[in-house]
Amino acid sequence: MRNGNSEKVDMGSLIFKLRELSVQSHKYQAKRDRRTQRHNFRDFLHAVEDGEGPDQSIKLGNGEVLELDTWVKKRHYDAICQILGSGMNRHLMENSLVRQILGFGSPCPPSTDTLGAKAAKTERQYLNHVNFKARCVSRGKSRDQRMANLSEF
């Protein structure tokens, strides 16, 4: 393996340094940052030792699969995940810029199944709400009748 200066890189020292960085822990670093550093350098170490890149696939809700088979794609995905947080799946399905960065095509049109499921859910919630209100009114009336019957005695 050669770097930009055409100097030969010693694989033994590289593996040693990666192994060192994968277990390194400094008190001045935040716990989360230390965990991220150890995780990243462990991945790099395994890739250098085994001679292969990352192999990760992420399934999206609309049936698509994102293959992270290069370090560049994995790094882009990790950076976007860190920025977007929990909204990553939604962006992967709908956001054309995020899809372009990760090598996907244009967003697929939303399927009618998901729209129907959302409509069915709101309809079901509405029916539950109406039934709950009817039960409350009915219980109130029966409670009033019992109290009236008890007061007659």
VENMOWO-V697462 format. One record per pair of residues at least 24 apart in sequence whose C-alpha atoms are under 8 Angstrom apart, sorted by the first residue. I is the first residue (numbers start at 1). GAP is how many residues later the second one is. If there is no record, write none. Layout:
i=I gap=GAP
i=I gap=GAP
This chain:
i=15 gap=30
i=15 gap=33
i=15 gap=34
i=18 gap=24
i=18 gap=26
i=18 gap=27
i=19 gap=26
i=60 gap=29
i=60 gap=32
i=60 gap=33
i=61 gap=28
i=61 gap=32
i=62 gap=31
i=62 gap=49
i=66 gap=38
i=73 gap=29
i=76 gap=25
i=76 gap=26
i=77 gap=25
